[in-house]
């Protein structure tokens, strides 16, 4: 069974959490939601995250990268500003990448990839306002619906949720 982890925080971009969450459930992928403090949060548009009230939420300190096949990082500028200051989150992402496990990031989620120092020399997408940050971190910015560079799959905007998740699911099923 494929086991995934979604790392996010308060004021996440609702669409970018909800769509991959339900697409992965539809594919019968086990999902663990890791949030700072280990309690549900609220999306920027007011949605309870995670949306299923009975879904167990873990604190990032209780999540071990070795236990998962897929890491999903939804965006949301405000959520990412807080998350990228948390060394436990960045360490998790760094270790996940070191193990060459699949990482799917959307929009401002690219900020976590940058802060985890895993983008240098890679093709990365993210929200257009972080293009300079991506390039300054040594990556090539690419604005396409699903950008694949080895184990990292990125996209720039929730308008690309479909192609991004389609590519993510295709790749995770091959591994």
PyMOL commands that set and color helices and strands:
alter all, ss='L'
color gray80, all
select helices_A, chain A and resi 14-26+36-38+60-62+65-67+77-83+87-98+107-115+128-136+158-174
alter helices_A, ss='H'
color red, helices_A
select strands_A, chain A and resi 3-8+30-35+41-42+48-49+57-58+70-73+102-106+123-124+140-141+147-149+152-155
alter strands_A, ss='S'
color yellow, strands_A
deselect
rebuild
show_as cartoon
